[in-house]
Amino acid sequence: MSLSQDLLEQARILERKEPKRPKQASLRRAVSTAYYALFHRLIDLSSREIVSGQVDWGLREAVARSLNHADMRRVCKGIASRNPPSPIASLLGQPLKLDSGLLSVSEAFVDLQQARHEADYDLARRFTRDDVAALVDLAEDAFAGIDALKRRNARQYRTFLLALAFHPSWSRA
């Protein structure tokens, strides 16, 4: 099983850990883990798009480590708002018609990252089990969304994954 799948499973375990009165620590950790499940899933897919086939794991790992939260958020936020940054919009295809899987993954990334920030840093924020279950479901749905995108629209799938890594350089061109 992959790290991202393990993280998603761990988020679900943490969400359900205390059956009667869940601890905020467990719920907050579940939120953070759900975000990191999607973060690592996208990093894995992106690095595999860039370095494919039977390769030295060190090269793929180096590529994976070059992706970062802020740049990935910028790409996802632009797509989620249906206003991808240039030149991503033209690379996604013209006229611009964003696949529902691409939209759901992008929206989920932005929402889960925001929830992770609240879980990790906003001590006034209280999470309920229902809140956390919905966020773990969101991560799970995003996994399905990226798989559906790959089947339905290979161009948007590849462009999205490459944009997560290269958008900062593309925007300088």
Secondary structure, DSSP 4 states (H G I P E B T S, - for coil): --HHHHHHHHHHHHHTSSSSS--HHHHHHHHHHHHHHHHHHHHHHHHHHHS-SS--HHHHHHHHHH--HHHHHHHHHHHHTT-PPTTHHHHT-SS----HHHHHHHHHHHHHHHHHHHHHH-TT----HHHHHHHHHHHHHHHHHHHHHHHH-HHHHHHHHHHHHHHHHHTT-
